[in-house]
């Protein structure tokens, strides 16, 4: 598995696991990123921060630090 931070533009992914301490994990889940959620990587900034993804019918921009805690697998 790899983290969302390592994902490439145009990949379709599924969330396998969310890591991190309690508040970080809760904040990520509150954004709609939960286990088995399907994501599409729309854009990655030149320096890797932030990452723009599509999920559940909306676009979300997530920081590199938070993206490291989201483990994903290819669909």
PQR file with spaces between the fields and no chain letter, atoms N, CA, C, O and H, PARSE charges and radii, in Angstrom:
ATOM       1  N    UNK     1       0.850   -1.196    0.000 -0.4000 1.5000
ATOM       2  CA   UNK     1       0.000    0.000    0.000 -0.0000 2.0000
ATOM       3  C    UNK     1       0.885    1.245    0.000  0.5500 1.7000
ATOM       4  O    UNK     1       2.023    1.235    0.470 -0.5500 1.4000
ATOM       5  N    UNK     2       0.319    2.300   -0.540 -0.4000 1.5000
ATOM       6  CA   UNK     2       1.034    3.567   -0.546 -0.0000 2.0000
ATOM       7  C    UNK     2       0.136    4.641    0.047  0.5500 1.7000
ATOM       8  O    UNK     2      -1.071    4.446    0.193 -0.5500 1.4000
ATOM       9  H    UNK     2      -0.605    2.309   -0.922  0.4000 1.0000
ATOM      10  N    UNK     3       0.726    5.758    0.381 -0.4000 1.5000
ATOM      11  CA   UNK     3      -0.070    6.845    0.947 -0.0000 2.0000
ATOM      12  C    UNK     3      -0.628    7.707   -0.188  0.5500 1.7000
ATOM      13  O    UNK     3      -0.133    7.661   -1.315 -0.5500 1.4000
ATOM      14  H    UNK     3       1.707    5.916    0.262  0.4000 1.0000
ATOM      15  N    UNK     4      -1.630    8.469    0.113 -0.4000 1.5000
ATOM      16  CA   UNK     4      -2.236    9.365   -0.862 -0.0000 2.0000
ATOM      17  C    UNK     4      -1.219   10.394   -1.343  0.5500 1.7000
ATOM      18  O    UNK     4      -1.325   10.898   -2.461 -0.5500 1.4000
ATOM      19  H    UNK     4      -2.031    8.506    1.028  0.4000 1.0000
ATOM      20  N    UNK     5      -0.250   10.703   -0.516 -0.4000 1.5000
ATOM      21  CA   UNK     5       0.787   11.657   -0.889 -0.0000 2.0000
ATOM      22  C    UNK     5       1.579   11.172   -2.098  0.5500 1.7000
ATOM      23  O    UNK     5       2.028   11.986   -2.905 -0.5500 1.4000
ATOM      24  H    UNK     5      -0.164   10.293    0.392  0.4000 1.0000
ATOM      25  N    UNK     6       1.759    9.862   -2.237 -0.4000 1.5000
ATOM      26  CA   UNK     6       2.544    9.285   -3.322 -0.0000 2.0000
ATOM      27  C    UNK     6       1.732    9.023   -4.585  0.5500 1.7000
ATOM      28  O    UNK     6       2.280    8.541   -5.576 -0.5500 1.4000
ATOM      29  H    UNK     6       1.395    9.200   -1.581  0.4000 1.0000
ATOM      30  N    UNK     7       0.451    9.327   -4.570 -0.4000 1.5000
ATOM      31  CA   UNK     7      -0.427    9.055   -5.708 -0.0000 2.0000
ATOM      32  C    UNK     7      -0.103    9.988   -6.878  0.5500 1.7000
ATOM      33  O    UNK     7       0.352   11.117   -6.696 -0.5500 1.4000
ATOM      34  H    UNK     7       0.005    9.719   -3.765  0.4000 1.0000
ATOM      35  N    UNK     8      -0.351    9.483   -8.063 -0.4000 1.5000
ATOM      36  CA   UNK     8      -0.121   10.244   -9.292 -0.0000 2.0000
ATOM      37  C    UNK     8      -1.448   10.788   -9.822  0.5500 1.7000
ATOM      38  O    UNK     8      -2.515   10.242   -9.540 -0.5500 1.4000
ATOM      39  H    UNK     8      -0.721    8.565   -8.211  0.4000 1.0000
ATOM      40  N    UNK     9      -1.363   11.860  -10.584 -0.4000 1.5000
ATOM      41  CA   UNK     9      -2.546   12.472  -11.186 -0.0000 2.0000
ATOM      42  C    UNK     9      -3.225   11.467  -12.109  0.5500 1.7000
ATOM      43  O    UNK     9      -2.563   10.790  -12.896 -0.5500 1.4000
ATOM      44  H    UNK     9      -0.496   12.304  -10.812  0.4000 1.0000
ATOM      45  N    UNK    10      -4.549   11.373  -12.008 -0.4000 1.5000
ATOM      46  CA   UNK    10      -5.334   10.505  -12.868 -0.0000 2.0000
ATOM      47  C    UNK    10      -5.582    9.113  -12.301  0.5500 1.7000
ATOM      48  O    UNK    10      -6.272    8.314  -12.935 -0.5500 1.4000
ATOM      49  H    UNK    10      -5.087   11.923  -11.368  0.4000 1.0000
ATOM      50  N    UNK    11      -5.042    8.801  -11.129 -0.4000 1.5000
ATOM      51  CA   UNK    11      -5.236    7.479  -10.541 -0.0000 2.0000
ATOM      52  C    UNK    11      -6.593    7.381   -9.845  0.5500 1.7000
ATOM      53  O    UNK    11      -7.049    8.327   -9.204 -0.5500 1.4000
ATOM      54  H    UNK    11      -4.482    9.451  -10.615  0.4000 1.0000
ATOM      55  N    UNK    12      -7.224    6.223   -9.986 -0.4000 1.5000
ATOM      56  CA   UNK    12      -8.422    5.891   -9.225 -0.0000 2.0000
ATOM      57  C    UNK    12      -7.979    5.000   -8.077  0.5500 1.7000
ATOM      58  O    UNK    12      -7.344    3.968   -8.293 -0.5500 1.4000
ATOM      59  H    UNK    12      -6.854    5.454  -10.507  0.4000 1.0000
ATOM      60  N    UNK    13      -8.310    5.396   -6.867 -0.4000 1.5000
ATOM      61  CA   UNK    13      -7.828    4.705   -5.677 -0.0000 2.0000
ATOM      62  C    UNK    13      -8.967    4.405   -4.723  0.5500 1.7000
ATOM      63  O    UNK    13     -10.050    4.982   -4.825 -0.5500 1.4000
ATOM      64  H    UNK    13      -8.826    6.235   -6.692  0.4000 1.0000
ATOM      65  N    UNK    14      -8.710    3.499   -3.798 -0.4000 1.5000
ATOM      66  CA   UNK    14      -9.659    3.174   -2.732 -0.0000 2.0000
ATOM      67  C    UNK    14      -8.903    3.290   -1.409  0.5500 1.7000
ATOM      68  O    UNK    14      -7.768    2.828   -1.295 -0.5500 1.4000
ATOM      69  H    UNK    14      -7.831    3.030   -3.715  0.4000 1.0000
ATOM      70  N    UNK    15      -9.531    3.904   -0.420 -0.4000 1.5000
ATOM      71  CA   UNK    15      -8.911    4.065    0.893 -0.0000 2.0000
ATOM      72  C    UNK    15      -8.851    2.704    1.579  0.5500 1.7000
ATOM      73  O    UNK    15      -9.870    2.031    1.733 -0.5500 1.4000
ATOM      74  H    UNK    15     -10.453    4.280   -0.513  0.4000 1.0000
ATOM      75  N    UNK    16      -7.649    2.304    1.990 -0.4000 1.5000
ATOM      76  CA   UNK    16      -7.461    1.028    2.667 -0.0000 2.0000
ATOM      77  C    UNK    16      -7.403    1.223    4.181  0.5500 1.7000
ATOM      78  O    UNK    16      -7.913    0.395    4.936 -0.5500 1.4000
ATOM      79  H    UNK    16      -6.821    2.850    1.865  0.4000 1.0000
ATOM      80  N    UNK    17      -6.778    2.324    4.625 -0.4000 1.5000
ATOM      81  CA   UNK    17      -6.611    2.541    6.062 -0.0000 2.0000
ATOM      82  C    UNK    17      -6.298    4.006    6.312  0.5500 1.7000
ATOM      83  O    UNK    17      -5.674    4.674    5.487 -0.5500 1.4000
ATOM      84  H    UNK    17      -6.364    2.996    4.011  0.4000 1.0000
ATOM      85  N    UNK    18      -6.738    4.490    7.456 -0.4000 1.5000
ATOM      86  CA   UNK    18      -6.413    5.846    7.885 -0.0000 2.0000
ATOM      87  C    UNK    18      -5.585    5.740    9.146  0.5500 1.7000
ATOM      88  O    UNK    18      -6.007    5.134   10.131 -0.5500 1.4000
ATOM      89  H    UNK    18      -7.245    3.947    8.125  0.4000 1.0000
ATOM      90  N    UNK    19      -4.405    6.331    9.110 -0.4000 1.5000
ATOM      91  CA   UNK    19      -3.511    6.305   10.261 -0.0000 2.0000
ATOM      92  C    UNK    19      -3.508    7.667   10.933  0.5500 1.7000
ATOM      93  O    UNK    19      -4.155    8.605   10.466 -0.5500 1.4000
ATOM      94  H    UNK    19      -4.062    6.823    8.310  0.4000 1.0000
ATOM      95  N    UNK    20      -2.778    7.766   12.027 -0.4000 1.5000
ATOM      96  CA   UNK    20      -2.645    9.031   12.728 -0.0000 2.0000
ATOM      97  C    UNK    20      -3.238    8.963   14.115  0.5500 1.7000
ATOM      98  O    UNK    20      -3.882    7.984   14.491 -0.5500 1.4000
ATOM      99  H    UNK    20      -2.253    7.005   12.407  0.4000 1.0000
ATOM     100  N    UNK    21      -3.008   10.027   14.870 -0.4000 1.5000
ATOM     101  CA   UNK    21      -3.560   10.087   16.223 -0.0000 2.0000
ATOM     102  C    UNK    21      -5.056   10.395   16.152  0.5500 1.7000
ATOM     103  O    UNK    21      -5.587   10.656   15.073 -0.5500 1.4000
ATOM     104  H    UNK    21      -2.485   10.822   14.565  0.4000 1.0000
ATOM     105  N    UNK    22      -5.715   10.366   17.272 -0.4000 1.5000
ATOM     106  CA   UNK    22      -7.167   10.525   17.333 -0.0000 2.0000
ATOM     107  C    UNK    22      -7.724   11.746   16.637  0.5500 1.7000
ATOM     108  O    UNK    22      -8.576   11.608   15.759 -0.5500 1.4000
ATOM     109  H    UNK    22      -5.283   10.154   18.149  0.4000 1.0000
ATOM     110  N    UNK    23      -7.268   12.955   17.000 -0.4000 1.5000
ATOM     111  CA   UNK    23      -7.831   14.161   16.370 -0.0000 2.0000
ATOM     112  C    UNK    23      -7.561   14.239   14.859  0.5500 1.7000
ATOM     113  O    UNK    23      -8.420   14.682   14.097 -0.5500 1.4000
ATOM     114  H    UNK    23      -6.575   13.067   17.713  0.4000 1.0000
ATOM     115  N    UNK    24      -6.392   13.818   14.439 -0.4000 1.5000
ATOM     116  CA   UNK    24      -6.056   13.838   13.009 -0.0000 2.0000
ATOM     117  C    UNK    24      -6.941   12.871   12.245  0.5500 1.7000
ATOM     118  O    UNK    24      -7.482   13.213   11.193 -0.5500 1.4000
ATOM     119  H    UNK    24      -5.694   13.458   15.058  0.4000 1.0000
ATOM     120  N    UNK    25      -7.086   11.683   12.765 -0.4000 1.5000
ATOM     121  CA   UNK    25      -7.920   10.664   12.130 -0.0000 2.0000
ATOM     122  C    UNK    25      -9.375   11.130   12.052  0.5500 1.7000
ATOM     123  O    UNK    25     -10.029   10.936   11.028 -0.5500 1.4000
ATOM     124  H    UNK    25      -6.647   11.406   13.619  0.4000 1.0000
ATOM     125  N    UNK    26      -9.880   11.732   13.106 -0.4000 1.5000
ATOM     126  CA   UNK    26     -11.256   12.228   13.143 -0.0000 2.0000
ATOM     127  C    UNK    26     -11.461   13.334   12.115  0.5500 1.7000
ATOM     128  O    UNK    26     -12.492   13.367   11.444 -0.5500 1.4000
ATOM     129  H    UNK    26      -9.349   11.889   13.938  0.4000 1.0000
ATOM     130  N    UNK    27     -10.478   14.255   11.978 -0.4000 1.5000
ATOM     131  CA   UNK    27     -10.595   15.363   11.023 -0.0000 2.0000
ATOM     132  C    UNK    27     -10.659   14.817    9.590  0.5500 1.7000
ATOM     133  O    UNK    27     -11.452   15.289    8.776 -0.5500 1.4000
ATOM     134  H    UNK    27      -9.640   14.228   12.523  0.4000 1.0000
ATOM     135  N    UNK    28      -9.815   13.819    9.289 -0.4000 1.5000
ATOM     136  CA   UNK    28      -9.821   13.217    7.963 -0.0000 2.0000
ATOM     137  C    UNK    28     -11.163   12.541    7.690  0.5500 1.7000
ATOM     138  O    UNK    28     -11.719   12.681    6.601 -0.5500 1.4000
ATOM     139  H    UNK    28      -9.170   13.436    9.951  0.4000 1.0000
ATOM     140  N    UNK    29     -11.677   11.820    8.662 -0.4000 1.5000
ATOM     141  CA   UNK    29     -12.964   11.142    8.488 -0.0000 2.0000
ATOM     142  C    UNK    29     -14.107   12.143    8.362  0.5500 1.7000
ATOM     143  O    UNK    29     -15.070   11.883    7.640 -0.5500 1.4000
ATOM     144  H    UNK    29     -11.226   11.707    9.547  0.4000 1.0000
ATOM     145  N    UNK    30     -14.024   13.278    9.046 -0.4000 1.5000
ATOM     146  CA   UNK    30     -15.051   14.315    8.939 -0.0000 2.0000
ATOM     147  C    UNK    30     -15.098   14.937    7.542  0.5500 1.7000
ATOM     148  O    UNK    30     -16.129   15.474    7.136 -0.5500 1.4000
ATOM     149  H    UNK    30     -13.242   13.489    9.633  0.4000 1.0000
ATOM     150  N    UNK    31     -13.983   14.865    6.806 -0.4000 1.5000
ATOM     151  CA   UNK    31     -13.951   15.377    5.435 -0.0000 2.0000
ATOM     152  C    UNK    31     -14.602   14.409    4.457  0.5500 1.7000
ATOM     153  O    UNK    31     -14.753   14.734    3.279 -0.5500 1.4000
ATOM     154  H    UNK    31     -13.145   14.429    7.136  0.4000 1.0000
ATOM     155  N    UNK    32     -14.991   13.221    4.925 -0.4000 1.5000
ATOM     156  CA   UNK    32     -15.642   12.246    4.068 -0.0000 2.0000
ATOM     157  C    UNK    32     -14.726   11.138    3.599  0.5500 1.7000
ATOM     158  O    UNK    32     -15.138   10.279    2.819 -0.5500 1.4000
ATOM     159  H    UNK    32     -14.868   12.957    5.881  0.4000 1.0000
ATOM     160  N    UNK    33     -13.483   11.144    4.067 -0.4000 1.5000
ATOM     161  CA   UNK    33     -12.526   10.116    3.674 -0.0000 2.0000
ATOM     162  C    UNK    33     -12.584    9.007    4.711  0.5500 1.7000
ATOM     163  O    UNK    33     -12.030    9.131    5.803 -0.5500 1.4000
ATOM     164  H    UNK    33     -13.148   11.841    4.701  0.4000 1.0000
ATOM     165  N    UNK    34     -13.258    7.925    4.357 -0.4000 1.5000
ATOM     166  CA   UNK    34     -13.383    6.780    5.251 -0.0000 2.0000
ATOM     167  C    UNK    34     -12.904    5.533    4.513  0.5500 1.7000
ATOM     168  O    UNK    34     -12.654    5.567    3.309 -0.5500 1.4000
ATOM     169  H    UNK    34     -13.708    7.824    3.470  0.4000 1.0000
ATOM     170  N    UNK    35     -12.783    4.449    5.242 -0.4000 1.5000
ATOM     171  CA   UNK    35     -12.307    3.200    4.658 -0.0000 2.0000
ATOM     172  C    UNK    35     -13.226    2.775    3.504  0.5500 1.7000
ATOM     173  O    UNK    35     -14.449    2.867    3.608 -0.5500 1.4000
ATOM     174  H    UNK    35     -12.987    4.421    6.221  0.4000 1.0000
ATOM     175  N    UNK    36     -12.630    2.316    2.424 -0.4000 1.5000
ATOM     176  CA   UNK    36     -13.290    1.841    1.204 -0.0000 2.0000
ATOM     177  C    UNK    36     -13.892    2.949    0.342  0.5500 1.7000
ATOM     178  O    UNK    36     -14.602    2.655   -0.620 -0.5500 1.4000
ATOM     179  H    UNK    36     -11.636    2.241    2.339  0.4000 1.0000
ATOM     180  N    UNK    37     -13.628    4.200    0.661 -0.4000 1.5000
ATOM     181  CA   UNK    37     -14.077    5.314   -0.169 -0.0000 2.0000
ATOM     182  C    UNK    37     -13.222    5.362   -1.429  0.5500 1.7000
ATOM     183  O    UNK    37     -12.000    5.227   -1.358 -0.5500 1.4000
ATOM     184  H    UNK    37     -13.052    4.439    1.443  0.4000 1.0000
ATOM     185  N    UNK    38     -13.855    5.552   -2.575 -0.4000 1.5000
ATOM     186  CA   UNK    38     -13.126    5.645   -3.830 -0.0000 2.0000
ATOM     187  C    UNK    38     -12.753    7.097   -4.101  0.5500 1.7000
ATOM     188  O    UNK    38     -13.567    8.002   -3.918 -0.5500 1.4000
ATOM     189  H    UNK    38     -14.848    5.662   -2.632  0.4000 1.0000
ATOM     190  N    UNK    39     -11.506    7.309   -4.543 -0.4000 1.5000
ATOM     191  CA   UNK    39     -10.958    8.639   -4.796 -0.0000 2.0000
ATOM     192  C    UNK    39     -10.421    8.712   -6.216  0.5500 1.7000
ATOM     193  O    UNK    39     -10.004    7.706   -6.789 -0.5500 1.4000
ATOM     194  H    UNK    39     -10.845    6.573   -4.692  0.4000 1.0000
ATOM     195  N    UNK    40     -10.436    9.906   -6.769 -0.4000 1.5000
ATOM     196  CA   UNK    40      -9.776   10.171   -8.045 -0.0000 2.0000
ATOM     197  C    UNK    40      -8.820   11.332   -7.811  0.5500 1.7000
ATOM     198  O    UNK    40      -9.235   12.395   -7.348 -0.5500 1.4000
ATOM     199  H    UNK    40     -10.775   10.724   -6.303  0.4000 1.0000
ATOM     200  N    UNK    41      -7.555   11.140   -8.125 -0.4000 1.5000
ATOM     201  CA   UNK    41      -6.547   12.193   -7.925 -0.0000 2.0000
ATOM     202  C    UNK    41      -6.625   13.140   -9.114  0.5500 1.7000
ATOM     203  O    UNK    41      -6.297   12.775  -10.243 -0.5500 1.4000
ATOM     204  H    UNK    41      -7.218   10.277   -8.501  0.4000 1.0000
ATOM     205  N    UNK    42      -7.060   14.343   -8.842 -0.4000 1.5000
ATOM     206  CA   UNK    42      -7.289   15.325   -9.905 -0.0000 2.0000
ATOM     207  C    UNK    42      -6.044   16.152  -10.199  0.5500 1.7000
ATOM     208  O    UNK    42      -5.662   16.302  -11.360 -0.5500 1.4000
ATOM     209  H    UNK    42      -7.327   14.640   -7.925  0.4000 1.0000
ATOM     210  N    UNK    43      -5.409   16.686   -9.168 -0.4000 1.5000
ATOM     211  CA   UNK    43      -4.224   17.529   -9.345 -0.0000 2.0000
ATOM     212  C    UNK    43      -3.277   17.328   -8.168  0.5500 1.7000
ATOM     213  O    UNK    43      -3.694   17.023   -7.050 -0.5500 1.4000
ATOM     214  H    UNK    43      -5.719   16.564   -8.225  0.4000 1.0000
ATOM     215  N    UNK    44      -2.000   17.507   -8.450 -0.4000 1.5000
ATOM     216  CA   UNK    44      -0.989   17.541   -7.398 -0.0000 2.0000
ATOM     217  C    UNK    44      -0.141   18.770   -7.670  0.5500 1.7000
ATOM     218  O    UNK    44       0.334   18.962   -8.790 -0.5500 1.4000
ATOM     219  H    UNK    44      -1.661   17.755   -9.357  0.4000 1.0000
ATOM     220  N    UNK    45       0.053   19.600   -6.662 -0.4000 1.5000
ATOM     221  CA   UNK    45       0.861   20.804   -6.822 -0.0000 2.0000
ATOM     222  C    UNK    45       2.306   20.421   -7.148  0.5500 1.7000
ATOM     223  O    UNK    45       2.740   19.322   -6.803 -0.5500 1.4000
ATOM     224  H    UNK    45      -0.333   19.444   -5.752  0.4000 1.0000
ATOM     225  N    UNK    46       3.046   21.295   -7.796 -0.4000 1.5000
ATOM     226  CA   UNK    46       4.423   20.967   -8.201 -0.0000 2.0000
ATOM     227  C    UNK    46       5.320   20.473   -7.060  0.5500 1.7000
ATOM     228  O    UNK    46       6.170   19.610   -7.278 -0.5500 1.4000
ATOM     229  H    UNK    46       2.693   22.188   -8.077  0.4000 1.0000
ATOM     230  N    UNK    47       5.148   20.989   -5.892 -0.4000 1.5000
ATOM     231  CA   UNK    47       5.968   20.546   -4.760 -0.0000 2.0000
ATOM     232  C    UNK    47       5.254   19.483   -3.925  0.5500 1.7000
ATOM     233  O    UNK    47       5.739   19.112   -2.856 -0.5500 1.4000
ATOM     234  H    UNK    47       4.457   21.691   -5.715  0.4000 1.0000
ATOM     235  N    UNK    48       4.123   18.996   -4.395 -0.4000 1.5000
ATOM     236  CA   UNK    48       3.411   17.919   -3.719 -0.0000 2.0000
ATOM     237  C    UNK    48       2.424   18.363   -2.656  0.5500 1.7000
ATOM     238  O    UNK    48       1.772   17.525   -2.034 -0.5500 1.4000
ATOM     239  H    UNK    48       3.729   19.298   -5.263  0.4000 1.0000
ATOM     240  N    UNK    49       2.303   19.644   -2.441 -0.4000 1.5000
ATOM     241  CA   UNK    49       1.396   20.129   -1.405 -0.0000 2.0000
ATOM     242  C    UNK    49       0.597   21.292   -1.951  0.5500 1.7000
ATOM     243  O    UNK    49       1.209   22.306   -2.289 -0.5500 1.4000
ATOM     244  H    UNK    49       2.833   20.324   -2.946  0.4000 1.0000
ATOM     245  N    UNK    50      -0.678   21.232   -2.061 -0.4000 1.5000
ATOM     246  CA   UNK    50      -1.629   20.205   -1.654 -0.0000 2.0000
ATOM     247  C    UNK    50      -1.960   19.235   -2.789  0.5500 1.7000
ATOM     248  O    UNK    50      -1.441   19.350   -3.900 -0.5500 1.4000
ATOM     249  H    UNK    50      -1.175   20.409   -1.786  0.4000 1.0000
ATOM     250  N    UNK    51      -2.835   18.279   -2.482 -0.4000 1.5000
ATOM     251  CA   UNK    51      -3.327   17.289   -3.434 -0.0000 2.0000
ATOM     252  C    UNK    51      -4.830   17.510   -3.575  0.5500 1.7000
ATOM     253  O    UNK    51      -5.546   17.591   -2.577 -0.5500 1.4000
ATOM     254  H    UNK    51      -3.257   18.185   -1.580  0.4000 1.0000
ATOM     255  N    UNK    52      -5.305   17.607   -4.811 -0.4000 1.5000
ATOM     256  CA   UNK    52      -6.741   17.790   -5.049 -0.0000 2.0000
ATOM     257  C    UNK    52      -7.335   16.458   -5.492  0.5500 1.7000
ATOM     258  O    UNK    52      -6.842   15.829   -6.428 -0.5500 1.4000
ATOM     259  H    UNK    52      -4.723   17.542   -5.622  0.4000 1.0000
ATOM     260  N    UNK    53      -8.405   16.031   -4.807 -0.4000 1.5000
ATOM     261  CA   UNK    53      -9.040   14.749   -5.097 -0.0000 2.0000
ATOM     262  C    UNK    53     -10.542   14.935   -5.287  0.5500 1.7000
ATOM     263  O    UNK    53     -11.130   15.902   -4.803 -0.5500 1.4000
ATOM     264  H    UNK    53      -8.806   16.542   -4.046  0.4000 1.0000
ATOM     265  N    UNK    54     -11.145   13.997   -5.995 -0.4000 1.5000
ATOM     266  CA   UNK    54     -12.602   13.926   -6.126 -0.0000 2.0000
ATOM     267  C    UNK    54     -13.068   12.716   -5.337  0.5500 1.7000
ATOM     268  O    UNK    54     -12.500   11.632   -5.468 -0.5500 1.4000
ATOM     269  H    UNK    54     -10.667   13.211   -6.388  0.4000 1.0000
ATOM     270  N    UNK    55     -14.096   12.892   -4.522 -0.4000 1.5000
ATOM     271  CA   UNK    55     -14.685   11.787   -3.783 -0.0000 2.0000
ATOM     272  C    UNK    55     -16.114   12.134   -3.439  0.5500 1.7000
ATOM     273  O    UNK    55     -16.432   13.295   -3.181 -0.5500 1.4000
ATOM     274  H    UNK    55     -14.558   13.772   -4.416  0.4000 1.0000
ATOM     275  N    UNK    56     -16.975   11.141   -3.432 -0.4000 1.5000
ATOM     276  CA   UNK    56     -18.376   11.298   -3.040 -0.0000 2.0000
ATOM     277  C    UNK    56     -19.077   12.467   -3.739  0.5500 1.7000
ATOM     278  O    UNK    56     -19.969   13.089   -3.163 -0.5500 1.4000
ATOM     279  H    UNK    56     -16.717   10.197   -3.641  0.4000 1.0000
ATOM     280  N    UNK    57     -18.680   12.762   -4.960 -0.4000 1.5000
ATOM     281  CA   UNK    57     -19.347   13.801   -5.732 -0.0000 2.0000
ATOM     282  C    UNK    57     -18.863   15.222   -5.468  0.5500 1.7000
ATOM     283  O    UNK    57     -19.515   16.169   -5.908 -0.5500 1.4000
ATOM     284  H    UNK    57     -17.955   12.257   -5.428  0.4000 1.0000
ATOM     285  N    UNK    58     -17.752   15.408   -4.769 -0.4000 1.5000
ATOM     286  CA   UNK    58     -17.214   16.753   -4.568 -0.0000 2.0000
ATOM     287  C    UNK    58     -15.699   16.733   -4.630  0.5500 1.7000
ATOM     288  O    UNK    58     -15.071   15.678   -4.548 -0.5500 1.4000
ATOM     289  H    UNK    58     -17.223   14.639   -4.411  0.4000 1.0000
ATOM     290  N    UNK    59     -15.122   17.925   -4.777 -0.4000 1.5000
ATOM     291  CA   UNK    59     -13.673   18.067   -4.830 -0.0000 2.0000
ATOM     292  C    UNK    59     -13.158   18.483   -3.465  0.5500 1.7000
ATOM     293  O    UNK    59     -13.793   19.262   -2.754 -0.5500 1.4000
ATOM     294  H    UNK    59     -15.633   18.782   -4.843  0.4000 1.0000
ATOM     295  N    UNK    60     -11.997   17.951   -3.109 -0.4000 1.5000
ATOM     296  CA   UNK    60     -11.391   18.229   -1.822 -0.0000 2.0000
ATOM     297  C    UNK    60      -9.905   18.443   -2.030  0.5500 1.7000
ATOM     298  O    UNK    60      -9.258   17.686   -2.753 -0.5500 1.4000
ATOM     299  H    UNK    60     -11.481   17.318   -3.686  0.4000 1.0000
ATOM     300  N    UNK    61      -9.368   19.463   -1.404 -0.4000 1.5000
ATOM     301  CA   UNK    61      -7.935   19.706   -1.433 -0.0000 2.0000
ATOM     302  C    UNK    61      -7.401   19.376   -0.055  0.5500 1.7000
ATOM     303  O    UNK    61      -7.893   19.883    0.953 -0.5500 1.4000
ATOM     304  H    UNK    61      -9.894   20.078   -0.817  0.4000 1.0000
ATOM     305  N    UNK    62      -6.383   18.519   -0.018 -0.4000 1.5000
ATOM     306  CA   UNK    62      -5.870   18.028    1.247 -0.0000 2.0000
ATOM     307  C    UNK    62      -4.364   18.281    1.334  0.5500 1.7000
ATOM     308  O    UNK    62      -3.639   18.149    0.348 -0.5500 1.4000
ATOM     309  H    UNK    62      -5.983   18.107   -0.837  0.4000 1.0000
ATOM     310  N    UNK    63      -3.913   18.645    2.528 -0.4000 1.5000
ATOM     311  CA   UNK    63      -2.502   18.939    2.742 -0.0000 2.0000
ATOM     312  C    UNK    63      -1.655   17.673    2.690  0.5500 1.7000
ATOM     313  O    UNK    63      -2.135   16.570    2.951 -0.5500 1.4000
ATOM     314  H    UNK    63      -4.501   18.752    3.330  0.4000 1.0000
ATOM     315  N    UNK    64      -0.401   17.859    2.352 -0.4000 1.5000
ATOM     316  CA   UNK    64       0.543   16.748    2.257 -0.0000 2.0000
ATOM     317  C    UNK    64       0.661   15.999    3.581  0.5500 1.7000
ATOM     318  O    UNK    64       0.749   14.771    3.600 -0.5500 1.4000
ATOM     319  H    UNK    64      -0.011   18.756    2.140  0.4000 1.0000
ATOM     320  N    UNK    65       0.664   16.730    4.666 -0.4000 1.5000
ATOM     321  CA   UNK    65       0.782   16.113    5.996 -0.0000 2.0000
ATOM     322  C    UNK    65      -0.397   15.174    6.275  0.5500 1.7000
ATOM     323  O    UNK    65      -0.204   14.088    6.822 -0.5500 1.4000
ATOM     324  H    UNK    65       0.593   17.727    4.650  0.4000 1.0000
ATOM     325  N    UNK    66      -1.592   15.574    5.911 -0.4000 1.5000
ATOM     326  CA   UNK    66      -2.768   14.719    6.103 -0.0000 2.0000
ATOM     327  C    UNK    66      -2.797   13.579    5.089  0.5500 1.7000
ATOM     328  O    UNK    66      -3.223   12.472    5.419 -0.5500 1.4000
ATOM     329  H    UNK    66      -1.749   16.455    5.467  0.4000 1.0000
ATOM     330  N    UNK    67      -2.347   13.836    3.858 -0.4000 1.5000
ATOM     331  CA   UNK    67      -2.337   12.806    2.820 -0.0000 2.0000
ATOM     332  C    UNK    67      -1.415   11.643    3.184  0.5500 1.7000
ATOM     333  O    UNK    67      -1.644   10.514    2.750 -0.5500 1.4000
ATOM     334  H    UNK    67      -2.001   14.735    3.590  0.4000 1.0000
ATOM     335  N    UNK    68      -0.385   11.904    3.968 -0.4000 1.5000
ATOM     336  CA   UNK    68       0.532   10.839    4.399 -0.0000 2.0000
ATOM     337  C    UNK    68      -0.174    9.813    5.285  0.5500 1.7000
ATOM     338  O    UNK    68       0.238    8.654    5.333 -0.5500 1.4000
ATOM     339  H    UNK    68      -0.198   12.821    4.321  0.4000 1.0000
ATOM     340  N    UNK    69      -1.222   10.221    5.977 -0.4000 1.5000
ATOM     341  CA   UNK    69      -1.943    9.339    6.893 -0.0000 2.0000
ATOM     342  C    UNK    69      -3.024    8.502    6.216  0.5500 1.7000
ATOM     343  O    UNK    69      -3.661    7.674    6.867 -0.5500 1.4000
ATOM     344  H    UNK    69      -1.557   11.162    5.938  0.4000 1.0000
ATOM     345  N    UNK    70      -3.237    8.708    4.922 -0.4000 1.5000
ATOM     346  CA   UNK    70      -4.273    7.988    4.193 -0.0000 2.0000
ATOM     347  C    UNK    70      -3.605    6.948    3.301  0.5500 1.7000
ATOM     348  O    UNK    70      -2.962    7.289    2.308 -0.5500 1.4000
ATOM     349  H    UNK    70      -2.720    9.381    4.394  0.4000 1.0000
ATOM     350  N    UNK    71      -3.762    5.676    3.663 -0.4000 1.5000
ATOM     351  CA   UNK    71      -3.191    4.596    2.863 -0.0000 2.0000
ATOM     352  C    UNK    71      -4.222    4.159    1.830  0.5500 1.7000
ATOM     353  O    UNK    71      -5.389    3.936    2.152 -0.5500 1.4000
ATOM     354  H    UNK    71      -4.284    5.399    4.470  0.4000 1.0000
ATOM     355  N    UNK    72      -3.766    4.041    0.571 -0.4000 1.5000
ATOM     356  CA   UNK    72      -4.671    3.742   -0.529 -0.0000 2.0000
ATOM     357  C    UNK    72      -4.168    2.556   -1.345  0.5500 1.7000
ATOM     358  O    UNK    72      -3.000    2.174   -1.273 -0.5500 1.4000
ATOM     359  H    UNK    72      -2.818    4.222    0.310  0.4000 1.0000
ATOM     360  N    UNK    73      -5.089    1.986   -2.122 -0.4000 1.5000
ATOM     361  CA   UNK    73      -4.756    0.909   -3.046 -0.0000 2.0000
ATOM     362  C    UNK    73      -5.401    1.211   -4.371  0.5500 1.7000
ATOM     363  O    UNK    73      -6.444    1.864   -4.422 -0.5500 1.4000
ATOM     364  H    UNK    73      -6.038    2.297   -2.180  0.4000 1.0000
ATOM     365  N    UNK    74      -4.788    0.740   -5.462 -0.4000 1.5000
ATOM     366  CA   UNK    74      -5.353    0.971   -6.793 -0.0000 2.0000
ATOM     367  C    UNK    74      -6.608    0.147   -6.978  0.5500 1.7000
ATOM     368  O    UNK    74      -6.731   -0.956   -6.445 -0.5500 1.4000
ATOM     369  H    UNK    74      -3.941    0.210   -5.420  0.4000 1.0000
ATOM     370  N    UNK    75      -7.533    0.692   -7.736 -0.4000 1.5000
ATOM     371  CA   UNK    75      -8.779   -0.020   -8.051 -0.0000 2.0000
ATOM     372  C    UNK    75      -8.538   -0.841   -9.310  0.5500 1.7000
ATOM     373  O    UNK    75      -9.443   -1.532   -9.779 -0.5500 1.4000
ATOM     374  H    UNK    75      -7.433    1.588   -8.169  0.4000 1.0000
